[in-house]
Amino acid sequence: MDKKVLEWLLEGPAWLKYAVELQLLDLQPDVSPVLKDESIRKLVTRLKGSYVGIPAIKAGRVHYTDSGKAYWDLFFLADIGLKTGDLGLDSEAEEIFRYQTREGSFVIPPNVKENYYCMSAILVSSLAKMGYGDDPRIKKYIQAAMSEQMSGGGWDCYAENFNPEGSCPMDDLNLLMLLGQYIHYQQGPVMSGAIDLLLKHWQHESHLYGFGVGKRFRALEYPAVKYGILRVLDVLSLYPYAVKSRSFKSMLDYVHGKAVEGRYYSETGNEAYADFDFAHAGEPSRWITFLVERIDKRVAEIE
């Protein structure tokens, strides 16, 4: 990593400095400054709230496509490297587990059905990062998801209406996001079909199930709620099989081409996260720069 870029990242807010030290420098930083950061405190308060937070899920007021609500607030905190215990969110995490069925999948209001792994995997992936990775309930969810894997190696909520050998990019992306946290799935061949679909999607510039790889996909935005190049690269960088492919390198080269003196700029605005630099289009973003550096670090370690 360029020394000037690293210094610039470390000059950021406490939560950013924590993520850099923890995930790029492999240190064990003190979490207490992060917990005092006003922007993080406000985000945790929003997550605890009954309007758009985790308690609001039961009323059907929170959807997985809603930026600035429970799904993506939790996702962001998990991405920083924070734990539910650090943030006082253990009881909220338990609320999410209340939606788990006996078979292991989740039925979450307003419209997440048992086989909608693309939606439930967002929450489950965040919980796994935040201290629940070895929880038996997470393992049971993974077993349920693996039992639904199609012959082509991916997943599709509407498999009965489409080619059973194909899969949906969003299903594959979100389950790979969870499964990539486990070495067994990172390094095994069982994920290659889902990975190939995402790589071919970029390579062939195809349009699958309403998901394309055009201008919106290519914009650097966070969080990539719908489907975006930054999150696809971040997820695929967990898998050696993907990192070694030409398509992955092509995608990463495209992102690298957006750098200005090693810094990356947010290309979309997001009022729901106005306290954070990634929400301001056209401005250099330490967080987006950190994300690209994290991808680069994983690639370097694999290669």
PyMOL commands that set and color helices and strands:
alter all, ss='L'
color gray80, all
select helices_A, chain A and resi 3-10+14-24+32-36+38-48+54-59+70-80+84-87+90-97+117-132+136-147+159-161+169-179+183-187+189-204+215-218+229-236+240-243+246-256+271-273+277-279+286-302
alter helices_A, ss='H'
color red, helices_A
deselect
rebuild
show_as cartoon
